[in-house]
Amino acid sequence: MPTRATVIMTARLMILPVLVLLNGVSPKDLVPPSWMRMCKVNVSFPEPPTESRPRLNPYVASVNCHIKADDGDRWRLMDLRNFTFTNNINYHTDENNRTLHYKIEVTCENGANISLPWPMKVPGLLELEVRSCLLLDQFANYNDPLDPTIPNELRILDIRDSMWVVEAVNSIVNKSNVSLNITSAYDCGQDSTLVEYITRNVSSVLPELVAVVTEQEQTTPKSNEGESFLDLLRKSFKTKTGCHYKRLKVYDMSIAWLTPVNMFEFLVQNSDYPVLEVLNFSRIGMTDLPREFSQWRKFFPKLISLDLSHNNLSAIPLTDYPPGDNEAIAYFNLTYNNFTTVKMALIQSWARMTKVFVDIDKNPIHCDCELASFIGNLRNASTFTGNLAPYAYVRHLECATPEPLSGRQLHTLSVDDLSCLEYESHQAELIALGVTLSALVLMIVVIIRYKFEIRILLYTRLHVRLPCDADDLRHQKTYDAFVSYSNDDDAWVYENLACKSHNPGHGDKSQFRLCIHQRDFVPGKTIFDNIVDSIEASRHTIIVLSPSFMRSHWAMEELRQAYRQSLVEKTRHLIVLLLQKVRSK
C-alpha cells in the first residue's frame, strides 16, 4: 500500500510532466532558447519525501548568465516569464507549492544591457542578482494587466554596479496629476516576500547620456525626456502608496552618488519594516543625519546594524527610544566620516542610550586645545568601565591633525602636546595679521566699488591705461553674433540677416560672421551642447522674437543660455529683434 509521501510525490510529478527531468528533459528546457547562448543552467533535485517530511521540495534551477555587448540577442527577464506560461512550468501551482524555483545571476561586460522591467515577477523566481549592467525597460510593465495576477515570490534582489537607463516615463507622468497614478503592488514591488534588497552603486541616467547605444535604442531621444524624469521624481515623492516589508532583513542602498534630499522621508512614508535588521547607506555623500535615522527605533524596531560609513557626518543627534522586545544591540557604523573632535559629554550621552553602540573609528580627529579637558579621562583606563566600557576604543583613536601629532593615539597625549600655549605665544602676530588682512580686504572693496572712477583718474592724471580683459576675450570670439530664431522664421533670417551680412561688394570690413544653427552646428554633438558652444563663441546673441519663437522649446533654451552668458560676461550680450508682436501673458 503506497505511503502518503509516495502519493504526494506521484501527484506532483503528474501535474508538470515538463519538469520530469529524470525522464529526459534537460536543463536547457527550463529557460528560453534565447538565453542558452548566454546562460548556463544547473538543476538541483529535491530530496524524496519521507513519512516525517511528506512535502516534496521543489526543483531549483540555478541560472548563471554572462552578457557581452556584442551578443546578438538581448537578455530579457520577460522572456522567462512568457516561457513559463507557454511551457506550463509551475502550472496549477501557487507560491506555496511550486515544482520549480529559479535562482538567476546575471553579469555584464563592456556596457552590455539587459531588459529588467520592475517589479520583476516570474512564477517561481526566488533570487535575482545583477552585476555591472545597463538596465533597460524599468517602466515597461506599468499598467501591465498580467503583472498583478502573479504573486510575490522574490526573496533576494541584489543589483550592484549597474545603471538604470530612464526611458518611457512620459506615459506615467502624463497619466498622473499631483502624484503618480500607481498602485502599491507596482510601487513597492515584491515587498511582502523580499528578505534582502540590495541596490549598491546603482544610479539612473537619461538615454542621451549613455555612452553605449545599442541598435534597439534611439540615437536622438526626445527633448523633453529630462523634464519628464524630473516630473517623475517630484510626483513619486508625493505618492501615498504604502509598502509592507514584513520579511525584509537587509536593505542596502550604498554608493549612491545622487541622493534626493527627501529620500529618507519617502523611505518610511506609509511603510513599515517590522523585522529589518541591516541598513546600509554608506558612501552616499550624507552630511546630516536624517530624522528617520535619529529616531530609528520608531521606524525600524528590530534594527541591529546601521552602516553610515564613508560619508561626511560630523554629528549624530540620536533619540533614545525604548528598544521594546528587541534584545540586540544596535551598531552604528560611523567610521570614515568627518568627526574632528570628541568630548567626554558626547561619549557619556551615547553610553546612556539603551542597547546602542556608536563607532567613530578612522575619523579625522583634530588634536587641539579643545581636547585638553578630555586628556585626563583618556589617560586613565579606569574611566571606561561600566556602561562606558564599550567606548574604551576612543582612547586609541588617532590624531589626523595637526601634522606634528598625526598618528598619535589619544591616550598617549598630554596637555603639553597640544597647541594651546603655542596659540597664546603667537597672539601678537595673529593680531597684526588680522589688521593687515582687514586693511587689504577694505582696499579690495574700494577698488571694486570705484573701479571705473579709478581707471578714469589713472588715465587722465597719470596717462596710464589698464588692460581690459573683457575686450581681449571679445576679440577671441569666433562669431560676431549667434542668431536665435524659430524654424518658422528661417526665410526672413536668411533674406535679411544671413545674406546681407556677407556683402562682397564692401570689402571684408563690412562682413559680419553670423552663426546660423542650420548651417554652423557641429554634426555629432547634442543640440544642447551645440547651443552652449555657439553662444560662448559669439560676441552677441540676436533674438528674432516672434510668436513662433515663444512656442519653440529649443528657441527658449537658446534664450536662457544667452541670458546666462550675459550674466557670466557682464556685458550687453543680448540683441532682441521684434519680428512680430508677442502677446504678453
Long-range contacts (C-beta under 8 A, 24 or more apart in sequence): 3-51, 4-51, 4-54, 5-48, 5-49, 5-50, 5-51, 5-53, 5-54, 6-49, 8-49, 8-54, 8-55, 8-56, 9-48, 9-49, 9-56, 12-56, 12-99, 15-91, 15-92, 15-93, 15-99, 16-88, 16-89, 16-90, 16-91, 16-92, 16-93, 16-99, 16-100, 18-87, 18-88, 18-89, 19-59, 19-89, 19-99, 19-100, 21-45, 21-59, 27-61, 29-87, 30-61, 30-89, 30-100, 31-61, 31-63, 31-80, 31-83, 32-79, 32-80, 32-82, 32-83, 34-73, 34-75, 34-76, 34-79, 35-63, 35-65, 35-75, 35-79, 35-80, 37-71, 37-73, 38-65, 38-66, 38-67, 38-68, 38-71, 38-73, 38-75, 39-63, 39-64, 39-65, 39-66, 40-64, 40-65, 58-98, 58-99, 58-100, 58-101, 58-124, 59-99, 59-100, 59-101, 60-100, 60-101, 60-102, 60-103, 61-100, 61-101, 61-102, 61-103, 62-103, 62-105, 63-102, 63-103, 63-104, 63-105, 64-105, 65-104, 65-105, 65-106, 65-107, 66-107, 66-109, 67-106, 67-107, 67-108, 67-109, 67-112, 67-113, 67-114, 67-133, 68-108, 68-109, 68-110, 68-112, 69-108, 69-109, 69-110, 69-111, 69-112, 69-212, 71-112, 74-113, 74-114, 74-115, 74-136, 74-214, 74-216, 75-106, 75-114, 75-115, 76-114, 76-115, 76-137, 77-114, 77-115, 77-116, 77-117, 77-120, 77-122, 77-128, 78-115, 78-117, 78-140, 78-141, 80-104, 80-122, 80-125, 81-121, 81-122, 81-123, 81-150, 84-122, 84-123, 84-124, 85-123, 89-123, 89-124, 90-123, 90-124, 93-123, 94-151, 95-151, 95-152, 95-153, 95-193, 98-123, 98-124, 98-153, 100-124, 101-125, 101-126, 102-126, 102-127, 103-127, 104-128, 104-129, 105-129, 105-131, 106-130, 106-131, 106-133, 107-131, 107-132, 107-133, 108-132, 108-133, 108-134, 108-162, 110-212, 111-211, 111-212, 113-165, 113-212, 113-214, 115-140, 117-141, 117-144, 118-186, 118-189, 119-147, 119-185, 119-186, 119-188, 119-189, 119-190, 120-154, 120-157, 120-189, 120-190, 121-147, 121-150, 121-152, 121-153, 121-154, 121-190, 122-150, 123-150, 123-153, 124-153, 125-153, 125-154, 126-153, 126-154, 126-155, 126-156, 127-154, 127-155, 127-156, 127-158, 128-154, 128-156, 128-157, 128-158, 129-156, 129-158, 129-159, 130-158, 130-159, 130-160, 130-162, 131-160, 131-161, 131-162, 132-160, 132-161, 132-162, 133-162, 133-163, 134-162, 134-163, 134-165, 134-210, 134-212, 135-159, 135-162, 135-163, 135-164, 135-165, 136-165, 136-167, 136-217, 137-167, 137-168, 138-164, 138-165, 138-166, 138-167, 139-167, 139-168, 139-169, 139-171, 139-172, 140-168, 141-186, 142-171, 142-172, 142-182, 142-186, 147-185, 147-186, 148-183, 148-185, 148-186, 152-190, 152-191, 152-192, 152-193, 153-190, 153-193, 154-189, 154-190, 154-193, 154-194, 155-193, 155-194, 155-195, 155-196, 155-247, 156-194, 156-195, 156-196, 157-189, 157-190, 157-194, 157-196, 157-197, 157-198, 157-199, 158-196, 158-198, 159-198, 159-199, 159-200, 159-202, 160-198, 160-199, 160-200, 160-201, 160-202, 161-200, 161-201, 161-202, 162-201, 162-202, 163-202, 163-203, 163-204, 163-205, 163-210, 164-202, 164-203, 164-204, 164-205, 165-204, 165-205, 165-206, 165-207, 165-210, 165-217, 166-204, 166-205, 166-206, 166-207, 166-225, 166-229, 166-232, 167-207, 167-221, 167-225, 169-225, 169-228, 169-229, 169-231, 169-232, 170-222, 170-224, 170-225, 170-228, 172-232, 173-228, 173-231, 173-232, 173-235, 176-235, 178-235, 178-238, 179-235, 179-236, 179-238, 179-239, 179-240, 180-232, 180-235, 180-236, 180-238, 180-239, 182-239, 182-241, 183-241, 184-241, 184-242, 184-243, 187-239, 187-241, 187-243, 188-241, 188-242, 188-243, 188-244, 188-245, 188-271, 191-243, 191-244, 191-245, 191-246, 191-248, 192-244, 192-245, 192-246, 192-247, 193-247, 194-245, 194-247, 194-248, 195-247, 195-248, 195-249, 195-250, 196-248, 196-249, 196-250, 196-252, 197-245, 197-248, 197-250, 197-251, 197-252, 198-250, 198-251, 198-252, 199-252, 199-253, 200-252, 200-253, 200-254, 200-255, 200-280, 201-254, 201-255, 201-256, 202-253, 202-256, 203-256, 203-257, 203-258, 204-229, 208-526, 223-527, 223-553, 223-554, 224-553, 233-260, 236-266, 237-262, 237-265, 237-266, 240-269, 240-270, 241-270, 242-270, 242-271, 243-270, 243-271, 243-272, 244-271, 244-272, 245-271, 245-272, 245-273, 245-274, 245-276, 246-272, 246-274, 246-275, 247-275, 248-273, 248-275, 248-276, 249-275, 249-276, 249-277, 249-278, 250-276, 250-277, 250-278, 250-280, 251-276, 251-278, 251-279, 251-280, 252-278, 252-279, 252-280, 253-280, 253-281, 253-284, 254-280, 254-281, 254-282, 254-283, 254-284, 254-307, 255-282, 255-283, 255-284, 256-281, 256-283, 256-284, 257-284, 257-285, 259-284, 259-285, 259-286, 264-290, 264-291, 264-292, 264-293, 265-290, 265-291, 265-292, 267-292, 268-292, 268-299, 272-299, 273-299, 273-300, 273-302, 274-301, 274-302, 275-302, 276-300, 276-302, 276-303, 277-302, 277-303, 277-304, 277-305, 277-328, 278-303, 278-304, 278-305, 278-307, 279-303, 279-305, 279-306, 279-307, 280-305, 280-307, 281-306, 281-307, 281-308, 281-311, 282-307, 282-308, 282-309, 282-310, 282-311, 282-333, 283-309, 283-310, 283-311, 284-311, 285-311, 285-312, 286-311, 286-312, 286-313, 287-311, 287-312, 287-313, 288-313, 289-313, 289-315, 289-316, 289-317, 289-318, 294-318, 294-319, 295-319, 295-321, 296-321, 296-330, 297-321, 297-322, 297-323, 297-324, 297-326, 297-330, 301-326, 302-326, 302-328, 303-330, 304-328, 304-329, 304-330, 304-331, 305-330, 305-331, 305-333, 306-330, 306-331, 306-332, 306-333, 307-333, 308-332, 308-333, 308-334, 308-337, 309-333, 309-334, 309-335, 309-336, 309-337, 310-335, 310-336, 310-337, 311-336, 311-337, 311-338, 312-337, 312-338, 313-337, 313-338, 313-339, 314-338, 314-339, 314-340, 315-339, 316-358, 318-350, 318-353, 318-356, 318-358, 320-352, 320-353, 320-354, 320-356, 322-354, 323-354, 323-355, 326-355, 327-355, 328-355, 329-355, 329-356, 329-357, 330-355, 330-356, 330-357, 331-357, 331-359, 332-356, 332-357, 332-358, 332-359, 333-359, 334-358, 334-359, 334-360, 334-363, 335-359, 335-360, 335-361, 335-362, 335-363, 336-362, 336-363, 337-363, 338-363, 338-364, 339-363, 339-364, 339-365, 340-364, 340-365, 340-366, 340-400, 341-365, 341-366, 341-370, 341-371, 342-371, 342-374, 342-394, 342-397, 342-410, 343-370, 343-373, 343-374, 344-373, 344-374, 344-377, 347-388, 347-391, 347-394, 348-388, 350-391, 351-387, 351-388, 351-390, 351-391, 352-387, 357-390, 359-393, 360-394, 360-397, 361-393, 361-397, 363-397, 363-400, 364-400, 364-401, 365-397, 365-398, 365-399, 365-400, 365-410, 366-399, 366-400, 366-401, 366-402, 367-399, 367-401, 367-402, 367-405, 367-408, 367-410, 367-413, 367-417, 367-418, 368-402, 368-418, 368-419, 368-420, 369-418, 369-419, 369-420, 369-423, 371-410, 371-413, 371-418, 372-415, 372-418, 372-420, 374-410, 375-413, 375-414, 375-415, 375-418, 378-410, 378-411, 378-413, 379-411, 379-413, 379-414, 381-411, 470-569, 470-570, 470-571, 473-569, 474-539, 474-571, 477-537, 477-538, 477-539, 478-513, 478-515, 478-537, 478-538, 479-513, 479-514, 479-515, 479-520, 479-534, 479-537, 479-538, 479-539, 480-512, 480-513, 480-514, 480-538, 480-539, 480-540, 481-512, 481-513, 481-514, 481-515, 481-538, 481-539, 481-540, 481-541, 481-542, 481-575, 482-514, 482-515, 482-534, 482-535, 482-537, 482-538, 482-540, 482-541, 482-542, 482-558, 482-562, 483-514, 483-515, 483-516, 483-517, 483-541, 483-542, 483-544, 484-541, 484-542, 484-543, 484-544, 484-549, 484-555, 484-558, 484-559, 484-562, 485-543, 485-544, 485-546, 485-549, 485-555, 486-544, 486-546, 486-548, 486-549, 486-551, 486-552, 486-555, 487-548, 487-552, 488-546, 488-548, 489-544, 489-546, 489-548, 489-549, 489-579, 490-518, 492-544, 492-579, 493-544, 497-542, 497-544, 514-542, 527-554, 528-557, 531-557, 531-558, 531-561, 532-561, 535-561, 535-562, 535-565, 536-565, 539-573, 540-573, 540-574, 540-575, 541-565, 541-573, 541-574, 541-575, 542-575, 542-576, 542-577, 543-574, 543-575, 543-576, 543-577, 544-577, 544-579, 545-576, 545-577, 545-578, 545-579, 545-580, 545-582, 546-579, 546-580, 546-582, 547-580, 547-582, 547-583, 549-579, 549-582, 550-582
